[in-house]
Amino acid sequence: MVRLIALYSAPEDPVAFDAHYRDVHTPIIRRYPKLTDLRLTRPDGLGGRPPAFYLMAEMSFDSRADLDEAMASDAGRESGRDLRNFAQTGVTLLVADEPADG
């Protein structure tokens, strides 16, 4: 399994960010071919510190080839363009390959 992880910096307007993510961005992501799971997490900081990120989105695929296909798809390109509509404070994208032995 491989995951595309998006770590979103704290937005200037959390209400607008959440509405756009829920109503616009998530439906685009759900159109990714071969997407097996979408998990959204609101991180919390440790020891009373604020979290480094506002939202973590994890998109799971069975293989790196499936992830690459999703990113090259119409929905993948559309989601990339849509980032500038709501993630003005920044997003960090990572790919996490899970070891075959679990």
C-alpha positions as CSV (number, residue, x, y, z in Angstrom):
1,M,0.0,0.0,0.0
2,V,1.1,3.6,-0.7
3,R,-0.3,6.8,0.7
4,L,-0.3,10.4,-0.5
5,I,-0.2,12.5,2.6
6,A,-1.2,16.2,2.5
7,L,-0.3,18.3,5.6
8,Y,-2.1,21.7,5.5
9,S,-0.7,24.7,7.4
10,A,-3.2,26.6,9.6
11,P,-5.5,28.7,7.4
12,E,-6.2,32.3,7.9
13,D,-9.9,31.5,7.8
14,P,-10.6,28.0,9.2
15,V,-14.3,28.1,8.5
16,A,-13.8,29.0,4.8
17,F,-11.0,26.4,4.5
18,D,-13.2,23.6,6.1
19,A,-16.2,24.5,3.9
20,H,-14.1,24.5,0.7
21,Y,-12.3,21.3,1.6
22,R,-15.6,19.5,2.5
23,D,-17.7,20.8,-0.4
24,V,-15.2,21.2,-3.3
25,H,-11.9,19.5,-2.7
26,T,-13.1,16.2,-1.1
27,P,-15.5,15.4,-4.0
28,I,-12.6,15.9,-6.4
29,I,-10.3,13.6,-4.5
30,R,-13.1,10.9,-4.3
31,R,-12.9,10.8,-8.1
32,Y,-9.3,9.6,-8.1
33,P,-9.1,6.3,-10.0
34,K,-8.1,3.4,-7.7
35,L,-8.4,5.4,-4.5
36,T,-8.9,2.8,-1.7
37,D,-9.3,5.2,1.3
38,L,-9.4,8.8,2.3
39,R,-8.7,9.6,5.9
40,L,-8.8,13.2,7.3
41,T,-7.2,13.9,10.7
42,R,-7.1,17.1,12.7
43,P,-3.8,16.8,14.6
44,D,-3.1,18.1,18.1
45,G,0.1,19.3,19.5
46,L,2.0,17.6,22.4
47,G,2.9,19.2,25.7
48,G,0.5,22.1,25.3
49,R,2.2,23.1,22.0
50,P,0.1,24.0,19.0
51,P,0.1,21.5,16.2
52,A,2.5,22.0,13.3
53,F,-0.4,21.4,10.8
54,Y,-4.1,22.2,10.7
55,L,-5.3,19.1,8.8
56,M,-3.7,15.9,7.5
57,A,-5.3,14.1,4.6
58,E,-4.2,10.5,3.7
59,M,-5.2,9.1,0.4
60,S,-4.5,5.3,0.1
61,F,-3.7,3.3,-3.0
62,D,-2.7,-0.3,-3.5
63,S,0.5,0.6,-5.4
64,R,2.7,3.5,-6.5
65,A,1.5,2.9,-10.0
66,D,-2.1,3.4,-8.9
67,L,-1.1,6.7,-7.1
68,D,0.7,7.8,-10.2
69,E,-2.3,7.1,-12.3
70,A,-4.5,9.0,-9.9
71,M,-2.2,12.1,-10.0
72,A,-2.1,12.0,-13.9
73,S,-5.9,11.7,-14.1
74,D,-8.3,14.6,-14.7
75,A,-9.3,14.6,-11.0
76,G,-5.6,14.6,-10.0
77,R,-4.8,17.6,-12.1
78,E,-8.0,19.3,-10.9
79,S,-7.1,18.8,-7.3
80,G,-3.7,20.2,-7.8
81,R,-5.1,23.4,-9.4
82,D,-7.7,23.6,-6.6
83,L,-5.1,23.9,-3.9
84,R,-4.5,27.5,-4.6
85,N,-8.2,28.2,-3.9
86,F,-8.1,27.2,-0.3
87,A,-4.5,26.3,0.8
88,Q,-2.9,29.8,0.6
89,T,-0.9,29.3,3.8
90,G,0.8,26.1,2.4
91,V,0.6,22.4,2.0
92,T,3.3,19.8,2.3
93,L,2.8,16.6,0.2
94,L,4.5,13.3,1.0
95,V,4.4,9.8,-0.4
96,A,4.6,7.0,2.2
97,D,5.2,3.5,0.9
98,E,4.4,0.8,3.5
99,P,6.9,-2.0,3.7
100,A,5.8,-5.3,2.1
101,D,6.3,-7.1,5.4
102,G,3.9,-4.8,7.2
